[in-house]
Amino acid sequence: MQGKGIYNEFCEREKDLIPLFHLPFWLDIVSGPDNWDVVIIRGKDDQIEAVWPYHTSTKYGISKIGQGILTPYLGPIIKYPINIQKRERKYSYEIKVLEKCIESIPSSTVF
């Protein structure tokens, strides 16, 4: 299964975690089905740790990754493990997962 299919299933399972502007139907409407993609970060146990949908466009040969029109926020969503209670562990987990997200975003001229 490709990234968008996995993301659709994740959004169905985690309805309370996903904002409206991150939902696949919204991204299809504002970006078009072919102009958005998603980064999916998995942990050691193959569970999804984070997702990061993004809008892609190309104009005059310049590739751009960002958020679509009418979308005030489009960024990473982190799914925290249940066993993280201390704030310090939560912050270190965030840094680790966000570094993986940034490494996984495809290269573009503008971000």
Secondary structure, 3 states (H helix, E strand, C coil): CCHHHHHHHHHHHCCCCCCHHHCHHHHHHHHCCCCEEEEEEECCCCCEEEEEEEEEEEECCEEEEECCCCCCCCCCEECCCCCCCCHHHHHHHHHHHHHHHHHHCCCCCEC
